[in-house]
Amino acid sequence: MIHPKLFERVLGLANLGLVVLDASQTIVLWNQWMASHSGWSASRVQGNELFDLIPELRGQRLEQAVHTALVNNLPTQLPQASNRTPFALYPAGTWGGERMEQSVSVTPFTEGKERYCLIEVSDVSTTVGRERQLRGQAEALRAQSYVDGLTGIANRRHFDVALDRELRRAHRNGNELSLLLMDIDSFKAYNDHFGHQQGDACLSLVAEAFAGMLQRPADLAARYGGEEFAAVLPDTGPAQAQQHAEAIRARIAALGITHAPAAVRNHVTMSIGVASFDKNRLADAESLLGAADRALYAAKHAGRDCVVVDSAQDAAA
Ligand SMILES: Nc1nc2c(ncn2[C@@H]2O[C@H](COP(=O)(O)OP(=O)(O)OP(=O)(O)O)[C@@H](O)[C@H]2O)c(=O)[nH]1
């Protein structure tokens, strides 16, 4: 039989909050940990009904859990996501400021003929803080990443950096540089017919085939966004870029991926716009992308599944 004094000492030393309520939800025990983190001594709170003393707990999951314990004799571990700071608890001696993050469980028990419930509160601030930090770091890493998560080819960020770098080289050395912008035809219809998941699988197949068509180490195949892809082709003039684009278009068509009935072809196809660096007209990323985009739009307008070269370039050629 444990000595009452010893038992009291252990309760005082416990590194978690222990609150016992009787069947009428009156606080019969409020341990030292609760006192030092709330600023409310046991003598102040014991004898009070918990939800009268702390009205903000009314309507919360804790009230429900206490009810479940006292009425249905069932324990509850409060879900972390619902309310991480139910009690106004603070790191010892710092009442005010940010509340401690808490993990709370409620357990019923019977002593003699009386039903009670034990509320255990532990401080999970460190774990939650670490979780937040890790999530923040993961997000930062993703933002810094140069790889598209779905297709595994370069992402838009990588593409922007590569285009900038190659444009500076073209200016410096007078080298040629071309850009392809491509878009899967009637992809909305594909998604609508086969579902988004199969749409994602289709994007991955197309990306793999497209990236496989670019052979030179300096060429860059990227997912530009959604169902749009792009390629940076250094040391490549308009005529050669058009040839590349045509080969890519044919390769995608040859994959023979069944398209939705509403699409122009019964297999998945791509429209491609081509624009090339021109120090007098298309000398920066914005104008080069604008020209490629207009060419892509023209390809869509021409019936899709085709390649269109930026018109001024065409005229100059
Ligand atoms: N499955 C999937 N679909 C995407 C993704 N990104 C964009 N899309 C879909 O791609 C479709 C693009 O549709 P639109 O811009 O209307 O063009 P379209 O149907 O391809 O028609 P055209 O380009 O004119 O031939 C939209 O339905 C988008 O929801 C993605 O990551 N996965």
The ligand as a Tripos MOL2 file, in Angstrom:
@<TRIPOS>MOLECULE
LIG
   32    34     1     0     0
SMALL
NO_CHARGES

@<TRIPOS>ATOM
      1 N1         -4.3230   15.5430  -65.0790 N.pl3     1 LIG1
      2 C1         -3.8140   16.7620  -65.0930 C.ar      1 LIG1
      3 N2         -4.4280   17.7110  -65.8010 N.ar      1 LIG1
      4 C2         -3.8940   18.9410  -65.8170 C.ar      1 LIG1
      5 C3         -2.7100   19.2500  -65.1120 C.ar      1 LIG1
      6 N3         -2.4290   20.5500  -65.3500 N.ar      1 LIG1
      7 C4         -3.3940   21.0460  -66.1640 C.ar      1 LIG1
      8 N4         -4.2870   20.0760  -66.4500 N.ar      1 LIG1
      9 C5         -5.5170   20.1770  -67.2550 C.3       1 LIG1
     10 O1         -5.2250   20.5130  -68.5790 O.3       1 LIG1
     11 C6         -6.4130   21.0590  -69.1680 C.3       1 LIG1
     12 C7         -6.0490   22.1710  -70.0920 C.3       1 LIG1
     13 O2         -7.1880   22.5380  -70.7110 O.3       1 LIG1
     14 P1         -7.3050   23.7790  -71.6760 P.3       1 LIG1
     15 O3         -6.3090   24.8350  -71.2900 O.co2     1 LIG1
     16 O4         -8.7450   24.1650  -71.6990 O.co2     1 LIG1
     17 O5         -6.8500   23.2870  -73.0710 O.3       1 LIG1
     18 P2         -7.0840   21.9420  -73.8590 P.3       1 LIG1
     19 O6         -8.2930   21.1980  -73.4300 O.co2     1 LIG1
     20 O7         -5.7820   21.1830  -73.8020 O.co2     1 LIG1
     21 O8         -7.3600   22.4840  -75.2800 O.3       1 LIG1
     22 P3         -6.3350   23.0540  -76.3280 P.3       1 LIG1
     23 O9         -5.0790   23.4210  -75.5800 O.co2     1 LIG1
     24 O10        -7.0050   24.2560  -76.9160 O.co2     1 LIG1
     25 O11        -6.1030   21.9820  -77.3240 O.co2     1 LIG1
     26 C8         -7.2870   21.5210  -68.0000 C.3       1 LIG1
     27 O12        -8.4290   20.6940  -67.9380 O.3       1 LIG1
     28 C9         -6.4170   21.2870  -66.7830 C.3       1 LIG1
     29 O13        -7.1800   20.8710  -65.6750 O.3       1 LIG1
     30 C10        -2.0970   18.2090  -64.3470 C.ar      1 LIG1
     31 O14        -1.0670   18.3760  -63.6890 O.2       1 LIG1
     32 N5         -2.6810   16.9880  -64.3750 N.ar      1 LIG1
@<TRIPOS>BOND
     1     1     2 1
     2     2     3 ar
     3     2    32 ar
     4     3     4 ar
     5     4     5 ar
     6     4     8 ar
     7     5     6 ar
     8     5    30 ar
     9     6     7 ar
    10     7     8 ar
    11     8     9 1
    12     9    10 1
    13     9    28 1
    14    10    11 1
    15    11    12 1
    16    11    26 1
    17    12    13 1
    18    13    14 1
    19    14    15 2
    20    14    16 1
    21    14    17 1
    22    17    18 1
    23    18    19 2
    24    18    20 1
    25    18    21 1
    26    21    22 1
    27    22    23 2
    28    22    24 1
    29    22    25 1
    30    26    27 1
    31    26    28 1
    32    28    29 1
    33    30    31 2
    34    30    32 ar
@<TRIPOS>SUBSTRUCTURE
     1 LIG1         1 GROUP 0 **** ****
